[in-house]
Amino acid sequence: MLYSFELINHANIHYRKSIEKLARCELFCMLRSLHVAFGEISVSHIGHVVFLSFETEKALSENDLLYLSRHSSVSLMAEQHESLLKPISVCYPGYLQEDLPEILKYKGKTGVPFTRFMINTALSLSDYSHSASPITLLDPLCGRGTSLFCAAQAGMNAVGLDQDKKAVQEADKYFSRYLQTYHLKHVRSSSSETAKGQSLPVISFTFSDTKEHAKAGDSRFLRIACGDSSLSSVLTRRTSAHILVADLPYGVQHAPREAGSKPESFSAFLRRCLGGWFESLLPGGVIALSFNELTLPAKDLLTLLSHAGFSPLQDEPLGDLRHEVEQAVSRNVLFALKQKEASSS
């Protein structure tokens, strides 16, 4: 069976030029996680419309198509019969409304399609891509929470950490207002965790998409804390993460820094934090990091990930995801697996 998936025409011209490479990688990983036998994924253009086309030995099931409909950049799925396209109506409904990660605007916000690309690809590469229970995402550099809101919208649990108190407060106020606007059953609470002798303030939301699910106890959680990124494992003591997604500081307007200190090098920052990130992740989980190649070369990050215990994933098409965002940012993405320990005989 031959399929053609139409890609979105992204408003950002720089991202639009890169979308074919990233979308192909995401689709490849999603298909592989379904254990589907498929041929080469090709790119074709009809006017200004871009399609990803691929052939499978057997027709995709409705569950397969439902999974693939989560793709961050696909606007239409279709079966191709010679030169004719037959649209497929299957579409993942999401847990919350699609606008959740889009409404909050701010300078330096990571694009929602790119964030979803990282989430979908990391999940597909992990051992939990088809988990029957909700996935938990951790972003230890969450800012105002774009990745957390993408996860919540998709029906995942979300845990975020950032040392910018104002950003955490804005994310808290925004999500509170969003849940109230849509009359979603939820509980907001404040607590603290002890970390290295310090009190780490945590805001927790428990919410459901429908009243029926709320009554049945079917809910999700979103937690966000203000503190240094190295403390992420404190937030995952009770619920480890299945995937970790983070957009590292690009070093253009700001560099990483430990709370109350001067800016530190990217290598020093990652050496300080990667151990906690590794501890936060379940065996079989995957970490996805986006970064600026102009301030942090990929080879350096690969070395740091390996030293922290991760197994970088570099097979085609994961080894070449570098793309231009703006003049001072040449963004790349690396994925790495936390291996499961070999069972003793």
Beta strands, then each sheet from edge to edge (+ up, - down):
strand 1: 2-7
strand 2: 42-46
strand 3: 49-55
strand 4: 74-81
strand 5: 84-87
strand 6: 136-139
strand 7: 157-162
strand 8: 186-195
strand 9: 198-207
strand 10: 220-226
strand 11: 241-247
strand 12: 281-292
strand 13: 311-313
strand 14: 323-326
strand 15: 329-337
sheet 1: 2+ 3- 1+ 4- 5+
sheet 2: 8+ 9- 10+ 7+ 6+ 11+ 12+ 15- 13+
sheet 3: 8+ 9- 10+ 7+ 6+ 11+ 12+ 15- 14+
end
